[in-house]
Amino acid sequence: MKRRFKVVFNREKCKGCELCINFCPKGILALDPEVNAKGYHPAGIVDQEKCIGCASCATMCPDYCISIYQLEDGEEYETSESQAKQM
């Protein structure tokens, strides 16, 4: 069975530097058109299913805004807003 991963961004900490976007080998990250509380366009994932779990995005993030999780069989990709804020 194919391993699946979930990428979670803390959008309130992200300053939209685009390092994660530039280093993603799958090109599945993009800036959000909406701004966060600090006035930045935070990064986010466009196609969760294409994530290969390499963690290049999390490694490059200077503000530690990105977490990568391996999903268990049957586990969904959705992340609640409260989970994302806790990270």
LINDA-V809975 format. One line per field, one symbol per residue. ss: DSSP state (h for helix, s for strand, l for the rest). Layout:
ss = ???
This chain:
ss = lllsssssslllllllllhhhhhlllllssssssslllllsssssllhhhlllllhhhhhlllllsssssslllllllllhhhhhhl
